[in-house]
Amino acid sequence: MVALSLEVEKHEEYQAIWNPYRMDSMLDAHEFKENFICDGYKSRYIEYPIEVSKINRNTELYCLEKSHIGKFVKVAPCAEEHEGKTYLGLFLGDLPLDISVSHNPTTKELNLGYFANPAIFVFELNKIVFGAESWWSVIKTEDELKEITQDDIDNVWYVKALKELATHG
């Protein structure tokens, strides 16, 4: 293990591997953090026993696309078994995808919450598909009941940005 007093993000070895636009870079950065010890970066896991002075629960359900809740959407799950097929779904809003727990050793406060993601009920599959595992969009007109095409995917702003970075970065 590396023992340094610098903050992990400012460490030159970390800076050399970190690139927020490359998945392999994110995995390398995660591995670096796992093995990094310093005053500014303790274990990313809660080490028990801990003293808790207060429990903060952040269970407020929010939704970035609140106006679309209950609307029909077209959704193309990314999983290979769907072979690029597009389904009709119902947008449910942002639902919990995973839980989060953090502990502040200074204040001794335990913070509980969750990570949310757009959720779509897919009728044909009889299951919820999350936005993070699919391409989806709200159906505004009857003409939009077409499949999501590769052009639709290529024209998403973040896909364009990633392709631009890959080409020129």
Secondary structure as the mmCIF struct_conf table of DSSP 4:
data_model
#
loop_
_struct_conf.conf_type_id
_struct_conf.id
_struct_conf.beg_label_comp_id
_struct_conf.beg_label_asym_id
_struct_conf.beg_label_seq_id
_struct_conf.end_label_comp_id
_struct_conf.end_label_asym_id
_struct_conf.end_label_seq_id
STRN STRN1 VAL A 2 ALA A 3
BEND BEND1 SER A 5 LEU A 6
HELX_RH_3T_P HELX_RH_3T_P1 VAL A 8 LYS A 10
HELX_RH_AL_P HELX_RH_AL_P1 GLU A 12 ILE A 17
TURN_TY1_P TURN_TY1_P1 PRO A 20 TYR A 21
HELX_RH_AL_P HELX_RH_AL_P2 MET A 23 GLU A 34
TURN_TY1_P TURN_TY1_P2 ASN A 35 ASN A 35
STRN STRN2 PHE A 36 ILE A 37
STRN STRN3 CYS A 38 CYS A 38
TURN_TY1_P TURN_TY1_P3 ASP A 39 GLY A 40
STRN STRN4 TYR A 41 TYR A 41
BEND BEND2 ARG A 44 TYR A 45
HELX_LH_PP_P HELX_LH_PP_P1 ILE A 46 GLU A 47
BEND BEND3 TYR A 48 PRO A 49
BEND BEND4 SER A 53 SER A 53
STRN STRN5 LYS A 54 ARG A 57
TURN_TY1_P TURN_TY1_P4 LEU A 64 GLU A 65
HELX_RH_3T_P HELX_RH_3T_P2 LYS A 66 HIS A 68
TURN_TY1_P TURN_TY1_P5 ILE A 69 GLY A 70
STRN STRN6 PHE A 72 PRO A 77
BEND BEND5 ALA A 79 ALA A 79
HELX_RH_3T_P HELX_RH_3T_P3 GLU A 80 HIS A 82
TURN_TY1_P TURN_TY1_P6 GLU A 83 GLY A 84
STRN STRN7 TYR A 87 ASN A 104
TURN_TY1_P TURN_TY1_P7 PRO A 105 LYS A 108
STRN STRN8 GLU A 109 VAL A 122
TURN_TY1_P TURN_TY1_P8 PHE A 123 ASN A 126
STRN STRN9 LYS A 127 PHE A 130
HELX_RH_3T_P HELX_RH_3T_P4 GLY A 131 GLU A 133
STRN STRN10 SER A 134 VAL A 138
BEND BEND6 THR A 141 THR A 141
HELX_RH_3T_P HELX_RH_3T_P5 GLU A 142 GLU A 144
BEND BEND7 LYS A 146 LYS A 146
HELX_LH_PP_P HELX_LH_PP_P2 GLU A 147 THR A 149
HELX_RH_AL_P HELX_RH_AL_P3 GLN A 150 ASP A 154
TURN_TY1_P TURN_TY1_P9 ASN A 155 ASN A 155
BEND BEND8 VAL A 156 VAL A 156
HELX_RH_AL_P HELX_RH_AL_P4 TRP A 157 HIS A 168
#
